[in-house]
Amino acid sequence: FLQYVKGAQDNGIAVPGVYHFIYVNNGMDDAVKNAMCAVNAAKTAGLPKSTIIWCDQEEDTVIQAVKHGFNLTTKLQRQVTEIFCDYVISQGYQTGVYVNQDYINRVYRRDILTKYDIWLADWDNNRYCDCLYWQTSGRSTIPGIPTYVDLDVYVGIHTGQHQEETNMGLIDKFCDELQKMSNACIPYYGEGAGGIGCSDYVKEALLRAGIIKPGETFWAGQGQRGG
């Protein structure tokens, strides 16, 4: 995981999110352990708090639990998802749930599907629900990669009620950094006098807050800074 994240960053490829495949083989305490593992991995990789840590439960989650003597019912699966996602949110990261049509119809209910953002796996080109990301294929090809890959499209529809809370947390961090810059008497405008332009001032605060990464494009009005 760390190697892949570094490889992406070194080649200028954004890492907007990561996913954690859930295994709860020894009971419900494993839900928290999964979440802690995912958050720790994101922190170790140096990913910003704007990163989405996705909760991914699939059929193998249940199969492996049964093999270990734990009956993971659909009710317990919903609880695992909430425990995982709520822990991620408590650590300041964004979160969401990876689903397909089977899990929408059989496992998850409206309370889950409206509480968190959705990453939808639908390879039949139907996109039968609102989602933030849409996985359209599992057998796509990308130049330079010798094997089939998943293909995902950013749709941008937020469904999770926690999204506003998470965004407000990012805004607070941004405002805190603006205040620190002001307290340090870092001047803006008057570039000839050693200050920085207004857009660059905002970009610097975003960088310090961890909302954008060094070298990442930042749009301001009609102009484009950095990147």
ABEGO torsion letter per residue (X at the ends): XAAAAAAAAAAGBBBABBBBBBBBAAEAAAAAAAAAAAAAAAAAAGBBAABBBBBBBBAAAAAAAAAAGBBBBAAAAAAAAAAAAAAAAAAGBBBBBBBBAAAAAAABBAAAAAABBBBBBBAAGAGABBBABBBABABBBBBGBABBBBBBBBAGBBABAAAAAAAAAAAAAAAAAAAAAAAAGBBBEGAAAGBBBAAAAAAAAAAAAGABBBGBBBBBEABBBEX
